[in-house]
Amino acid sequence: MKKSLDRREKVLDLLYQNQDRYLSGEELSNKLGVSRTSIWKYINYLREAGYQIESSSKIGYRLITPADNLLPEEIKRNLNTEIIGQEIIYYKEIESTNDAAKKLAQSGLQEGAVVIAEEQKRGKGRLGREFCSPLGGIWLSCILRPDIKPTLATRATYIASLAIVKTIRKLSAVDAKIKWPNDILVGNKKVSGILTEMGAELDKVDYLIVGMGINLNFPLDTFDESLHNKVTTIYHETGKKISRVKFVQALLEEIEMVYKKLYDFKDILKEWKAYSYTLGKVVKIDNKKEEIVGEAVDIAEDGALLVKVDDKVRKFYSGEVSLYHQSFNSGN
Amino acid sequence: MKKSLDRREKVLDLLYQNQDRYLSGEELSNKLGVSRTSIWKYINYLREAGYQIESSSKIGYRLITPADNLLPEEIKRNLNTEIIGQEIIYYKEIESTNDAAKKLAQSGLQEGAVVIAEEQKRGKGRLGREFCSPLGGIWLSCILRPDIKPTLATRATYIASLAIVKTIRKLSAVDAKIKWPNDILVGNKKVSGILTEMGAELDKVDYLIVGMGINLNFPLDTFDESLHNKVTTIYHETGKKISRVKFVQALLEEIEMVYKKLYDFKDILKEWKAYSYTLGKVVKIDNKKEEIVGEAVDIAEDGALLVKVDDKVRKFYSGEVSLYHQSFNSGN
């Protein structure tokens, strides 16, 4: 399904396909129609990126160990999507993938493009909160350009949360659940958060930036101890590291599958509810004006949380509530 | 109320205050604490911008005729605002002031900042339509950062339309009216349009860009003849040119006054209705699915147009309708 492989991707492909033998610089250069100097430069780039590549001036190159970093050419190898991730912009380190994606979206970058970074220096949560994003996690932002009104933009958060929870369950087998509106929990601790931002006219979304952060392959003590009852990482929960490249590939594929149902939001909601942590629980809503305790009973078609308070069902939108589950304390 | 005047503004101020005599380079340089070369450079800049300034190496400089362009230092002279227009970014020519303002807003430019251009090369109307923006008009975009939800962003269009209609009436005495949602008419022809765009989280507006275009000082035949029954210019209607600097100053002051009532939207709506072209008229709503004819009876508190159709009042949001007045044909 891939649209095109550029030369860098082809070099990597050839190295992967020929791990049992040496590929000479000449062979690579002939196959790809580029100079041997170009090949040599790219090999060095891969080494810097953490790949172990044996080489000998006489016999050529051989890939020993792939690096588990998130190079676009690595993610796009065998990526089975049509839109999401067909363009990937990679940073070793960045302030915020959402901010970078916003700028790129404004400059016209197409739907499906993904900004990914090994590390965010100023990762953002909702309402300007900090979001800790160390090495070993997945920090990416996806540009979507659906033809919808701004009032429907909330669907993007549903799409992302569903895609993340499914990917985590598929690759790590932990019992991940979605805490409305935008967190993924394992047990009752946060492993992932979503920040959706948009650029829009009053009548029409120009772009959505769906930022996703997943605490994947790093130990719990990366976080301050004061947070250990609120957050966790997949690695901490399972003791196993997951290939980050495979995780990102699976995630992008899930996003695409769910995104295709954007206009059948009922379908998305139905699946979403199966993974909900929030529904059926007693929740506390603090909407600045008042504090309300009630049972979260359902999600409305417009994405609002329906809470039964004194036998009356009330609607709450993400912006109005900070949501506390009775069983434990956790920020949202 | 002005917060600060930079040196360039001070030079212009001194020239204005001393139009009856020559100001020597030395005097200017002493008063402002800058070199005579700096003074000389700025005088040249003003001349290039269209100011007629007499000079003599012996006796100094004297302002003969101010230029009617929109230099920030000219607009900010005697501008009576606290927020709107305290920072002005000026372009002789630009693709789109809204696009420039968006980029600046994203880089953190503060509330009230204004991007203004003598001419837009790719002015934008709603939903990507073209917006003709030749020399002699007013083309500006204002950055607002209210603490509101995206659903309330529509208020910005009400604020801008009210400010524009009041400014036109004040300075030209034509009977301008507001055609819902975002045009200003004289007679039944468009003299001004508004394009509001936003950057937002799902719960909170980050910035609003309120783009305004006003056909002020240029003749009607700037437009293609096919449009002459749909558009007009203040100059065509009155035969008089208005100082563009004064127009912008008055406009920014009106915007600020109306913007201060953002949280009392009822007040804004009340005034807005007094200038409405649409209310009380039979309108045709075309919302892709169906064509509805009814009487526009009121504006709802959320900014929707209320239309009485077969004795039932229905709500229409700007995105859903193209609106046709029975008396004439006009795009919106």
Interface residues (C-beta under 8 A of the other chain):
Chain A: D99 K102 K103 Q106 R126 L127 K149 P150 T151 A153 T154 T157 L195 T196 E197 M198 G199 A200 E201 L202 D203 K204 D206 Y317 S318 G319
Chain B: D99 K102 K103 Q106 R126 L127 K149 P150 T151 A153 T154 T157 L195 T196 E197 M198 G199 A200 E201 L202 D203 K204 D206 Y317 S318 G319
